[in-house]
Amino acid sequence: MTSVPQAEPPPRGSPGRRLSTFLFRHDRIRLGGLLAGPLGWLVVIYLGSLFLLLLASLWDTEPFTSEVVHNWTLDNFKRIFEEPVYRDVAWRTVSMAVYVTIADAVLAFPVAYYMARVASPRTRNILVVAVLTPLWASYLVKAYVWRTMLGEEGIINWLLAPFGLELQGKSSLGLWLSFTYLWLPFMILPIYAGLERIPHSLLEASADLGGRSLRTFLRVTLPLVFPAVVAGSIFTFSLTLGDYILPTLIADEQFIGTVIYTDRGSNLPVAAAFAMVPIAVMTLYLFVAKRLGAFESL
Amino acid sequence: MVESRLTRVLLRLGAGATLAFIYFPLFVIAIYAFNENISQTWPIEHYTTKWFGVAWRDENVRDALLLSVKAALGATAIALVLGTLAALAVSRYRFFGKETISFLVILPIALPGIITGLALQATILNVLDPIGISFSIWTIIIGHATFCIVVVYNNAVARSRRIGGSLQEASMDLGADAWQTFRFVTFPQLRTALLAAALLAFALSFDEVVVTIFTSGAQQTLPIWIFTNFGRPRELPIVNVVALFVIFASIIPVWIAQRIAGGGLATERPGKGAVAAAIDAEP
């Protein structure tokens, strides 16, 4: 403890002192003072904006000038449900999110398992930092590197050439690979945390009772770590659903993000209505994830 | 050890392969920064450091860098104040709706960035513009501060819970007023946590692009400069250099933050800390 400087307390009657005493006696007011700023900011600016987005999805546009008109209408939602383009785009995006999530879970498992069960504590700490650091390296730069690598004469095709394979410059496969890369650490960390929480005694008990490694893994480890996988999938799923930069760079097909991005200037109400799709999908996903116990793994 | 020898060898190989996959692209961009040729083909024929000089002298890059730094400083300052206040309220008091605060703080980074961006854009165009606040550095700062609050909040709550409130009470009992208690007791206890949080918030704001595109109008932060120059083949050598710079500019503050927080961000509480940091890093 450092010694507290002997500051002369202000005289009892000073206004500052009186305010301080008042606050001390009324701790609800003190609490209100603490919360006013942050709550005000988040509720007014953030929730207010989200509410405005919801309102905007019910607005109309002038067909010729594409000026926003504040008439209430459900036409934007009708359009999204009825025009096959929007349905296809939504379906394509959700499928991509599923494939990316599966690939990330498969890739993340060995690293997470190695970190949690095999590595020494020292190696483990190094690995956690090694997995965590690239998360902070600019997302945009990583997206850009993948575009460079996936170019017609990029390093990926150079590596594939000896096997007689070639990847098109812009392809769903390339996009899938890039998404899988970008969100991988978000899957590794929850699985690692989940594996670490499994008591070692359970695995030993399984072995004592005659369970072989594979059987122990399938019947004990996997069910126990499953909520953690679901927790990781919340990130991989949500991030894929909302992304517009990677598809712009790497794919030639439209995704939810790219449609919202291009529509935002020409037709804000339709963009806002389409933005409700990822919100709805994520709400449903979070509901299911909660039932599977994923929130305890966060 | 339950795992057999073979399993462990296979796991080690699998882990090594995944780590190689994670780091491979970062090495590729580092090499490309030294590519002399304007076309970005592989293998690289000639190496040079000349693009570093070209990038440094580029007016647009400099302006974008300056704007990014200013916006990140502004957003960090606001997030520090608001995040600390919210953290003190949540860690010291019991009140109705306490759980909601944590949820509300995390929402701006939990929802896909495009939602946050589009919502803020709608507000800027429909509410702020009519009252005279159009796209400017302030709209960028407002957006960034909103999703940076969570970083400060998480760090401050964790520290505040660990140290408890008894020293504050002792200080008040000994006759210090609220300001003196904050100045001489609470703040020194939170200082390193807040410094670490400030570095993380700066890093988060500095390379953010998904929300920024919606809140910046015609201005260019450094990531937006990169984004707009993807499509200009002649600028790509400069983009490579700037990209490498941005990687370091966002990783170095995080490393320092981890050191300051005594490794508490990633290693002290491996599970929760790591996941919390992962949540913070969401683009």
Interface residues (C-beta under 8 A of the other chain):
Chain A: T2 V4 P5 A7 P9 P10 G16 R17 L19 S20 T21 L23 F24 D27 R30 L31 L34 L35 G37 P38 L39 W41 L42 V43 I45 Y46 L47 G48 S49 L50 L52 L53 A56 L107 A108 P110 V111 Y113 Y114 M115 R117 V118 R124 N125 L127 V128 V129 A130 V131 L132 T133 P134 L135 W136 A137 S138 Y139 L140 V141 K142 Y144 V145 W146 R147 T148 M149 G151 E153 G154 I155 W158 Y181 L184 P185 F186 I188 L189 P190 Y192 A193 E196 R197 L203 E204 S206 A207 S213 T216 A231 F235 S238 L239 L241 G242 D243 Y244 I245 L249 G257 I260 Y261 R264 L268 A271 A272 A275 P278 I279 M282 L298
Chain B: V2 E3 S4 T7 R8 L10 L11 R12 G14 A15 A17 T18 L19 F21 I22 Y23 P25 L26 V28 I29 Y32 S39 Q40 T41 W42 P43 I78 V81 L82 G83 L85 A86 L88 A89 Y93 F95 I101 L104 V105 L107 P108 A110 L111 P112 G113 I114 I115 T116 L118 A119 L120 Q121 A122 T123 L125 N126 V127 I142 A145 T146 I149 Y153 S171 M172 G175 A176 D177 A178 W179 Q180 F184 V185 P188 A203 D207 V209 V210 F214 P223 I226 F227 F230 V239 A243 L244 V246 I247 S250 I251 V254 W255 Q258 G263 A266 T267 P270 G271 K272 A274 V275 A277 A278 I279 A281 E282 P283
